[in-house]
Amino acid sequence: MQKFDAIRPFYDAEINEGIKSSVNHPMMKALMNFTFPNVADEVWKEQLLKTHSIRDFQCNFIYHSVQKVLEKSSDGLSTSGFEKLEKNTAYLFISNHRDIILDTSLLNAALFEHGLVMTASAIGDNLVKKSFLQTLSKLNRNFLVLRGLPPREMLQSSKLMSEYIGQLLQRENRSVWIAQREGRTKDGNDATHQGVLKMLAMGSDEAQLMDYFKKIKVVPVSISYEYDPTDALKMPQLIAEANNETYIKEKNEDFMTLLSGIMGQKKHIHIHVGDVLDAEIEAIKGTYDNSNKQIQALAQAIDDSILSTYKLWPTNYIAYDLLHGTSTYAAQYTDIEKAVFERRLEKRVNSRSEFEIHGILSMYANPVVNKLKYEHGN
């Protein structure tokens, strides 16, 4: 299937070649020394060079890297909902998106621990401009989302990606992870962009659009971090947008954000996988015959699942109370937790600008606001 060569990860037959090309790269050494601090370089190199499949690379190396990240930068990962998924079954995981690398890495670690099919995961090509990162992403079963194309090429690229996702799910029995929108949520408002669903729909071979979404087993995923290690890094873009300015990224900004997300303090993390949206899709099919309305309703069903299962932390409640000058949620946190949050906020906002303080507080408070809206709307 050469048509997918520009976006696909390595095939297993190409893995060993990919490893050979990067085993001596300083970033591979840094990753392995971090993951296996007491293991001599020759030992992990020898093991790496014996690796001939993505699964072996993920289970023997990346899984341990993720565990080390959790140990060093969090108070642990909790999960829920995985026991409802079936083994040897491919799902389309549509997830809210907080962190460039960790969202998918943590989901795959949990899938691995539950004996479930791990995912091929979408990643923006802007994040893997460095050749080592591109190789690492292909070793880790990422496929590329091509960014910044002119409209006609963007349409062709979307068609290609939807076809590739369809092939993974239906022919290769491979689960797929995709974010509910392009790029990470910067303001804490998780919402499914209909454009993502329209792209997926391009791969449909069904007369009825909703039959295709039912066939590919859509599972919403909510992931929440008690602390977002990249919260302050998201501010410049939000400030530019508030001033109606075009935001231009610094040269290595994506890479620095990627590193901060991995190594910055997150405290607790929770991932919930929702139910397969079978009943919801049947209801949409019975209610709407217009495909745009169906897509709109499906986006709403995904949002409902993510918002209703999103795990709120003390930081979310503290931010809500600080933002609104209330003590509405005082029972949800301690004075110490509040003091720690305020001290962290002071450190994160160098300029002490009201806009930045408001921006970071909103980022943490919006999940509370959205959950309230969801609960009152149902």
N, C-alpha and C positions, 0 to 999 in steps of 0.2 A: 504493500500500500504506500507507494512512494509519494502520493499526493500529500500525505501528512508529515513528510520529512522535516519541513520547516518549523513545525510546532511540537512534534512528539518527543517524549523522553527516549532514552536508549531502549533498544530491545535487549533482552538478556544476553544475546550473542555479542553485543557491543560493550557490555559492562566492563569486562576485563581490560579492554583497550582504553576505555574512559578512565579507569583507575590508574593504569600505567602512565597515562598522560598527566595525571595530577598528583601522584603519590609523593613526589618530591617538592610540591609547591609549598611555600612557607605557610599559606593559609590552611592547607591540609595538616601540616605539622602542628599548627596552633590548635586546630579542632581536635586532633587526636591526643595531644598533650593535655588539653582541657578535659577530655572525656576519660582518658586512662592515664591519670597523673603519675602512677607508679610503674608504668610499663615502658620498657626501653623502646626507642624508635624502631630498631630492627624488628622487634616482635610484632608491633602493629602493622608495620609495612609488609612483613611476610604474610600476615593474616589477610590484609587487604588484597595483596596480589593473588591470593587463592580464591578471591570472590568472583563468582560468575553469574550472579542473578541480583536483580533489584531487591528481592525479598531478603536475601542474605545480607546485602549491604545495609538495608534498613534495620533488620533485626539484630545483627551483630555489632553494628556501629552506631547508626543514627538513634536507635531506641535508647542506647546508653548515653548518648549526648543529651537527649531530651531529659533523661532522669537526672543527669548532672546539672542541667540548667534549673530544673525544679528544686533540686537540693540547694543550689547556691543562691537562687534569686526569688524563692517563693516559700510560702508556708504549706505548700502542697496543692495537689490537684484532686478535686472530687468530681464524680460523674454520676449521671442518672439516665435511665432510659435505654441503655445498651442491651439490657437483658431481653428487651422486646424484639430485637433484631434477629433475623435468622442467619445461621451460618451458611457459607457458600452462596450467598445471595448478594447481588450488586444493587446498590442504592445510589440515588442522586442526592447528596447532602447539600442543601442550600443553607448557608450560614451567615449570621451577622459577622462582621469582620473588624477585629480590633488590632491584631498584630500581624505584620507581613508574613513572618515565618512560623511563629508559634501556634497560631490558630490551627493550621493543618497538621503540624508536627504533633501537637497534643492530641488531636482527634485520632490520628493514626496510631499513636501509642496506646490509646484507650481501645481502639478497634483490635489491635494486636493482642492486648491483654485479655480481651473477651473472645478471642478466636474467630474474629469476623474479617471479612474481606477489607483490606486497606484500600486507600483511594489513590487515583491519579488526581492531581490537584492543579487548578489553573493558577498561573503566576504571570504578572505583567512583564513583558520583555524589558521594560525600563529598569527592572530590579536585577537583571542578570547580564548587564552590559560587560562586566569583567568576565574574561573567558573562563576563569576558574569557577566563578559562581554559576555560569551557564552549565558547565560540566557537572557540578555538584547538583544542580537542579534536575538535570537529566538522569543522574544516578538515583535521585530520590523520587522519581516518577512524577515530575512536574511537567505540564505542557504549557506552551507559551500563548499568552493573550497579546496580540500585536497592538501596540498603542500608537496614537498620533498619526493614523493613516488618513489620506484624503477620502471623502465619502464613498466613492465608487470602490476603492480598494478595501475600505472598512467593511462594506457589504460582502465582498468576496471572502474576506477574512472571517467574518461572522458565520457565513455559510460553511466554510471549511471547518471551523471549530465546532459548530453544532453537529456536523456530520461525524467528526471525530469522537465527540462525547457520546453520540448515539451508538457508534461502533463499540466503544469501550463498554458501555452499559449492556448492550443487547447481544454483542457477538463475543466479547472477551470476558464477560462476567466480571468486570472490573468496576468497583464503586468509583464515583467521581465527587470531588469537592469543588464547589464554586461559591464565591461570595454573592450575597444578595444584591450587591451593587458594585460598580467599578470603584476600586480604591477603598481604603479603610474609612470607617465612620469617624469623622473628626470631632463631632459635637455630641456624641452619645445618643443621637436619634437614629435608631435602626429601622430602615424601611427598605422593602424590596423594590428595586427599580424594574418597571415593566420591560425595559429594553433587554434585560438579562433573560427574562422568560421568552421574549420574542425571538432572541437569538437561539435559545434552546429549541423553540418551536420550528425553526428552519430545518432541523434534522428529522422532522416528523415524516413517517411514511404511512400515517393513518388518515383515513377520510375525515375522521372526527379528531380535532386537535386535542381535546381532553382525554381521548383514548390513549394518545401517545404519552401524555403526562402520567396517566395511570400506569401505563406499561413500564415506565422507567423508574417507578417507585420513589417519589419525591419525599424526602425526610428533612424537615426544618431542623436546624441546629442553633442553639443559643450558647454563646460562650461569654463569660464575664470574669473580669479581673478586678480584685479589690483595689489595687492601684494600677493605673496605666503608666508604665515607665516612659511612654512617649508623650504624655499629656502636654508638657510644656513645648515640645517640638512641634505640636500641631497648631500652636497659636499663630505663628506668622502667616500661615495660609488663611486662617479664619479672620485675622485682622485685615488682610488684603481683600478678602471677599466682602467684608463689612464696608470697606471703603470703595467698593466697585472697581478694584484694581486687579489686573492680571497678575497672578502669583507665579513667579519664576523661581524654580528650585535652585539651590546652590549645587555646585558641581558634584559633590559626594553626599548630598543630603539623604538620598534613599538608602545608601550604604550605612551611614551613621545612624539613621532611624532603625534600620534592621538590627544593627549591633545593640543599640540602646534597648530595643524591644526584647532581645534575647537575654541580656545581662542585667537590665534594670530591675529594681525590686517590684514584685507584683503582689506580695502577700498571698492571699488565697485566690484560687482559680476554680471555676466550675464550668463543666460542659454538660449540657443536657441535649440528648437526641430525642426529637419528638416522634410521634406516631407517623407512619406512612399516610400520606394525605389521600387515602382511598375514598372514604365517605364524603369528604369535602369536595373531591373532584366529581364524584357522582352527582352531588347536589348542584354543583356549578353547571354540569352538563344538562341537568333537568331544568335549570332556571333560565339560562341564557343560550341563545343560538347564535349570537354575534361573537366572533372570535376576540375582538378587542375587549368586550365586556367580560368574556371568560378569563382572559389574561389578567384583567384588573381584579377580578374576584379571586383568582389564584394567588396573586400578589398579596391580597388582603388575608387569605387563609394562611399563607406563610408567615406574614407579620403577626397574626393572632397567635400562632403557635410559638413564635420566638418571644413575643412580649409576655405571654402568659407563663412561660417557663423560665424566663430570664431570672437568674439568681441575684438578688440585691444584697449588697454588703453594707456594713456600717458606714463606709465612706460615702455611699450614695445618699444615705439618709442625713448624714452630717452636712453634706454639700447642699442638700435641699433646704435644710433649716437655716444654714448660713446665708444662702441666697435670698431666702424669703423673710429673714429676720424672725423666725418662729422657733418653737420647740415642739412642733407637731410630732416629730419622730424621736424625741429624746429617749424613749424607752428602747429604741433599737441600737443604741450605742452608749459607751461609757464616757465619762469626762476625760479619761486618759486617751481613749481613741480619738476624741474630738481634738484634744491638745496636740496629739501627734499629727493629725491631719492638717491642723492650722500651721504647725511648725513647718511641715513639708511644703505647704502652699507658699509660705513666705520664702523658702529656699528656692522654689521652682520659678517664682515670678520675680526676675531680677529688676525689672523696671518699676515694679509696684504699681503699674498702671491699672486703673479701675477696669478697663476693658479686658485686660488679661486675667485679672482675678475673677471677673464675672464669667469670662470664657471657660476657665478651668472648672469653676464651680458648676456652671451649666452642663459641662461635659459629664460630670459625675451625677448631677441632679436629674438630667433628662430621662434616664431610665426609670426613675421613680415617677416622674410626671407621666411618661408614656404608659407605665403599668397601671397607674390610676385611671387614665383615659380608657385603657383597654377594659379594666374591670367595671367601670361605670357604663361603658358602651355595650356591655354584654349582660 
